[in-house]
Amino acid sequence: MIGCNPGDLGKAVKGWTPIAMDYTTSIIYTVDQTGHVIAVQDQGFEGPKLLWSYPPGKEDNLKGSYQAPVIFEDNILVAGINGHIYSFNKTNHSLSDHGWKQPQSIGTDLPRIFTGVAVDPVNNKAYAGSDDGSMSSYELSTGKPHNWEGFQLDDKIWSTPLVHEGNLYFGAHNNNFYSVDGITGEIQWTFATDGAIPGSPIITEDLVIFGSMDRQLYALEHRTGTIRWTFEASNWFWAPPVVKGSTIYAASVDGVVHALDKNGNELWNYDHKEQIIASPAVTPSGLVIVSVDGKLTLLDPTPQDLGESRIKSTLELSEKGIKAQILSNEEYIYVSSQSNNLYKIRVSNSGFEKNWCYDLEEKSVCE
């Protein structure tokens, strides 16, 4: 599995510079390669504007993050590689003003966290898995730890849990996929695959869908774990699938994008010929995919076989290390890289148009 490292598929880096956006305020939140949480506002024609950065100095550095921050009401929740979960007041980035940090230990080496934070607003819970096979549970409003007695897996959890009807759904490096009661920590059911499961699942209708390093995409009944269908690709799946209407889009690591119907039948596929870690993004003009090496392609999602005419446009960003999820906002997408650059790109039927680039490290507009 090439070292099975989420950094650079074998090389040590500091997260993926993941991004999330508050669409009501046009504020983008990310964790850069120096381990700082950053809030940047898209001011439209005036371009990007830095609002705040945490921490202001070198203290309490997150060391980076692999999954996007979670925006919930007045807070931003972030999982740091340093093993801590943070809940920031999104207005003033404070941890003391209606925010929290857990665990509160200082100077202790904690198990690394490669998952994101999962939120259950109904039960007031926040969850994150870690490298030691544990799943942490906290009160969403206060950060108070919730002890799950007896819950401990025998391998890493990199799959960000998905919360649905009070249960958590996630995979682990022991090749198993789990449904776990979010209150008690009791395992509801387990499904065994032939490979590690680093990516996150999705739920559509009554199916939970996820990919594995055994090259299979699985669809299980979410209440029972009964297998409904599988789809085999030429390589393993890391990026979570995306559903639009009645079509499922899933990208395997070798760069092949598969379009499936709800029964797992392939409608079409497209070989990007470059490695893909980020999930496809659905826009009004088509399906956008991006390779690790920065090649963007806009595809026509029409179910019929279109051959080469499926490609509507391409754009080379000349970036290395694009693994975080693309954000889509109407006709615009936002793309971040491990080079600490953040792009806003307009997507139309005529192709891609770069609006701006922002250097998160230099805190300035880049070319």
C-alpha positions in Angstrom: 0.0 0.0 0.0 3.0 2.3 -0.7 3.5 2.8 3.1 -0.2 3.6 3.4 0.5 7.1 4.6 -2.1 9.8 4.0 0.7 12.4 3.7 2.1 11.7 0.2 1.4 8.0 -0.2 4.7 7.3 1.6 6.2 10.6 2.3 5.8 12.6 5.5 3.9 15.9 5.1 1.7 18.1 7.3 -1.8 17.4 6.2 -3.7 18.2 3.1 -4.7 21.8 3.6 -8.4 20.9 3.7 -11.0 23.6 3.2 -14.6 24.3 4.3 -16.8 27.2 3.5 -19.5 29.1 5.3 -21.7 29.9 2.3 -23.7 32.6 4.1 -20.6 34.7 4.8 -18.3 33.5 2.0 -15.6 32.6 4.6 -13.3 29.8 3.9 -11.7 27.9 6.8 -8.6 25.8 6.4 -5.5 24.3 8.2 -2.3 25.2 6.4 1.0 23.3 6.2 2.4 25.2 9.2 -0.5 23.9 11.4 -2.4 27.2 11.6 -6.2 27.4 11.3 -7.0 30.2 8.9 -10.1 32.1 8.0 -10.2 33.8 4.6 -13.2 35.7 3.2 -14.0 35.7 -0.5 -14.9 39.3 -1.2 -16.0 38.7 -4.7 -14.5 41.3 -7.1 -12.2 42.5 -4.3 -10.6 39.1 -3.9 -9.6 37.2 -0.8 -9.1 38.8 2.6 -7.4 37.2 5.7 -9.7 37.5 8.7 -7.7 35.5 11.4 -5.2 32.9 12.0 -4.8 30.5 15.0 -2.5 30.4 16.9 -1.1 33.9 16.5 2.4 32.5 17.4 4.0 29.1 17.5 2.1 27.9 20.6 -0.6 25.2 20.3 0.3 24.3 16.7 -2.1 21.7 15.2 0.8 20.3 13.1 -1.7 20.1 10.2 -5.0 18.4 9.4 -6.2 15.9 6.8 -9.9 16.5 6.7 -12.0 19.7 6.3 -13.1 21.7 9.3 -16.7 21.3 10.3 -18.9 24.4 10.5 -21.6 24.0 13.1 -23.7 27.0 14.3 -21.2 29.5 15.8 -18.2 27.2 15.9 -15.5 25.6 13.7 -14.4 22.1 14.7 -11.0 20.9 13.6 -9.1 17.6 14.1 -5.3 18.3 14.4 -2.6 15.8 13.6 -1.3 16.5 17.1 -4.1 14.4 18.5 -6.4 17.3 19.7 -9.9 18.3 18.7 -10.6 22.0 18.6 -13.9 23.9 18.6 -13.3 27.6 17.8 -15.7 30.5 18.1 -15.8 31.3 14.4 -16.2 35.0 15.0 -13.1 35.6 17.1 -11.3 32.2 16.9 -11.4 31.9 20.7 -11.3 28.6 22.5 -12.4 30.2 25.8 -15.4 32.0 24.4 -17.9 29.2 23.8 -15.0 27.0 22.4 -13.0 24.1 23.7 -10.0 21.8 23.1 -9.8 18.1 23.9 -7.9 16.3 25.3 -6.7 19.1 27.6 -3.3 17.4 28.3 -0.2 19.5 27.8 3.2 18.2 26.8 1.8 14.7 26.1 2.3 12.9 22.8 -1.2 11.8 21.8 -2.2 9.3 19.0 -2.3 11.1 15.7 -5.6 11.9 14.1 -6.1 11.5 10.4 -10.0 11.6 10.5 -12.1 14.7 10.5 -14.7 15.6 13.1 -18.2 14.1 12.8 -21.0 16.1 14.4 -24.4 14.8 15.8 -26.4 17.8 16.6 -29.4 15.8 17.8 -27.5 14.0 20.5 -25.0 17.0 21.1 -21.9 14.8 20.2 -18.7 15.3 18.3 -16.6 12.3 17.2 -13.1 11.6 15.8 -11.1 8.4 15.3 -7.3 8.1 15.8 -4.2 6.1 15.0 -4.5 3.9 18.0 -7.9 2.5 17.0 -9.9 4.5 19.4 -13.0 6.6 18.7 -13.3 9.7 20.9 -16.7 11.2 21.8 -17.3 14.7 23.2 -20.2 16.9 24.2 -20.6 19.1 21.2 -21.4 22.3 23.2 -18.8 21.9 26.0 -16.2 19.4 24.9 -16.8 17.2 27.9 -15.4 13.7 27.1 -17.8 10.8 26.8 -16.3 7.5 27.8 -17.2 4.5 25.6 -16.3 1.6 27.8 -14.8 -1.3 26.0 -14.6 0.2 22.5 -11.1 -0.2 21.1 -10.2 -1.5 17.6 -7.0 -3.4 16.9 -5.9 -1.0 14.1 -5.9 2.6 12.8 -9.0 4.6 12.1 -8.5 7.1 9.2 -12.1 7.0 8.0 -14.0 10.0 9.2 -17.2 8.6 10.7 -20.5 9.5 9.2 -23.4 10.1 11.6 -26.8 8.9 10.6 -29.8 8.3 12.9 -27.6 8.3 15.9 -25.2 5.7 14.6 -21.6 6.1 13.3 -20.4 4.4 10.1 -16.7 4.2 9.4 -13.9 1.8 8.2 -10.6 0.8 9.8 -7.2 -0.5 8.7 -8.2 -4.0 10.1 -10.3 -4.3 6.9 -13.6 -4.0 8.7 -16.4 -1.6 8.3 -18.5 -0.7 11.4 -21.9 0.6 12.5 -21.6 1.8 16.1 -24.2 3.3 18.4 -23.1 6.9 18.9 -24.3 7.0 22.6 -23.1 3.7 24.0 -20.3 2.8 21.6 -21.8 -0.6 21.1 -21.0 -2.1 17.7 -24.3 -2.7 15.8 -22.7 -4.7 13.0 -19.4 -5.3 11.3 -18.7 -6.0 7.6 -15.3 -7.6 6.6 -13.5 -6.6 3.3 -10.2 -7.7 1.9 -8.4 -4.4 2.3 -8.0 -1.4 4.7 -10.7 1.2 4.5 -9.1 4.7 4.8 -11.8 6.7 3.1 -15.1 8.0 4.5 -18.6 6.5 3.6 -21.7 8.2 2.2 -25.3 7.3 2.8 -27.9 7.5 0.0 -31.4 6.3 0.6 -31.0 3.1 2.6 -27.4 2.3 1.5 -24.1 3.1 3.0 -21.4 3.2 0.3 -17.7 3.1 0.8 -14.5 2.0 -1.0 -11.7 -0.3 0.2 -8.1 -1.0 -0.7 -9.3 -4.3 -2.1 -10.4 -2.3 -5.2 -14.1 -2.8 -4.3 -16.8 -0.3 -3.8 -19.4 -1.7 -1.4 -23.1 -0.8 -0.9 -24.6 -2.2 2.3 -28.0 -1.8 3.9 -27.2 0.8 6.6 -29.4 -0.8 9.3 -28.3 -4.4 9.0 -24.9 -4.4 7.1 -26.4 -6.7 4.5 -24.5 -6.4 1.2 -26.6 -5.1 -1.7 -23.9 -4.9 -4.3 -20.2 -4.4 -5.0 -18.2 -2.8 -7.9 -14.6 -3.8 -8.7 -12.2 -1.2 -10.1 -8.7 -1.4 -11.4 -7.3 0.1 -8.2 -8.3 0.9 -4.7 -10.7 3.6 -3.5 -9.7 6.4 -1.1 -11.9 9.4 -2.1 -15.5 9.1 -0.8 -18.0 8.6 -3.6 -20.4 11.5 -4.6 -24.1 11.1 -5.4 -26.0 13.4 -7.7 -29.5 12.4 -8.6 -29.5 8.7 -9.5 -25.8 8.6 -10.3 -22.9 7.6 -8.0 -19.4 9.0 -9.0 -16.4 7.2 -7.5 -12.7 7.8 -8.3 -10.1 5.1 -7.8 -6.6 6.1 -6.8 -5.2 5.3 -10.3 -7.3 8.1 -11.7 -10.3 6.3 -13.2 -13.6 7.9 -12.5 -16.6 5.5 -12.5 -20.2 6.6 -12.9 -22.6 4.0 -11.5 -26.4 3.7 -11.2 -28.0 3.0 -7.7 -27.7 -0.7 -8.4 -23.9 -0.6 -8.9 -24.0 -0.9 -12.7 -21.4 1.1 -14.5 -22.8 3.8 -16.8 -19.4 5.1 -18.0 -15.8 5.6 -16.9 -13.1 8.1 -17.7 -9.4 7.5 -17.2 -7.8 10.7 -16.0 -4.4 8.9 -16.2 -3.2 10.7 -13.1 -3.6 9.8 -9.4 -6.8 11.0 -7.7 -7.3 11.4 -3.9 -10.0 14.1 -3.9 -13.6 13.3 -4.6 -15.2 14.6 -7.8 -17.2 17.9 -7.5 -20.6 18.4 -9.1 -21.1 21.8 -10.7 -23.9 23.2 -12.9 -21.6 22.8 -15.9 -20.5 19.2 -15.2 -18.4 17.0 -13.1 -15.0 18.3 -12.0 -12.1 16.0 -11.1 -8.6 17.0 -10.0 -5.4 14.9 -9.9 -2.8 15.0 -7.2 -0.5 16.8 -9.6 -3.0 19.6 -10.3 -4.8 18.6 -13.5 -8.4 19.7 -13.5 -10.9 18.2 -16.0 -14.5 19.1 -16.6 -16.6 16.1 -17.7 -20.1 15.9 -19.2 -22.0 13.6 -16.8 -24.5 12.4 -19.5 -25.2 8.7 -18.8 -24.7 7.6 -22.5 -21.3 6.7 -23.9 -19.8 10.0 -25.2 -16.3 8.8 -25.9 -13.7 11.6 -26.1 -16.5 14.2 -26.3 -17.1 13.6 -22.5 -14.2 15.9 -21.9 -15.4 19.5 -21.9 -12.3 21.3 -20.6 -9.0 20.9 -18.8 -6.7 23.2 -16.7 -3.2 22.6 -15.4 -2.6 24.3 -12.0 1.1 23.4 -11.9 0.6 22.3 -8.3 1.7 19.2 -6.5 -0.2 17.7 -3.7 -3.9 18.3 -4.3 -5.7 15.8 -2.1 -8.3 17.8 -0.1 -11.9 17.9 -1.2 -12.9 20.5 -3.9 -15.5 22.9 -2.7 -18.3 23.8 -5.2 -20.4 27.0 -4.9 -22.7 27.5 -7.8 -20.4 28.2 -10.8 -17.3 28.4 -8.7 -14.9 25.9 -7.2 -12.2 26.3 -4.6 -9.1 24.1 -4.7 -6.3 23.9 -2.1 -2.9 22.4 -2.3 -0.1 21.2 0.0 1.9 24.1 -1.4 -0.3 26.3 0.8 -2.1 27.8 -2.2 -5.9 28.3 -2.4 -7.6 28.9 -5.8 -11.0 30.2 -6.8 -11.9 29.0 -10.3 -15.0 29.8 -12.3 -16.5 26.7 -14.1 -18.7 27.2 -17.2 -19.6 25.3 -20.3 -16.7 27.1 -22.0 -14.2 25.8 -19.5 -12.2 26.9 -16.5 -11.2 30.5 -15.5 -9.0 31.3 -12.6 -10.3 34.2 -10.5 -7.6 34.3 -7.8 -4.9 32.5 -6.0 -4.1 33.1 -2.3 -0.9 32.0 -0.6 -1.9 30.9 2.9 1.7 30.9 4.2 2.6 34.4 2.9 -0.9 35.7 3.6 -1.0 37.4 0.2 -2.4 37.0 -3.3 -0.3 34.8 -5.6 0.0 34.5 -9.3 
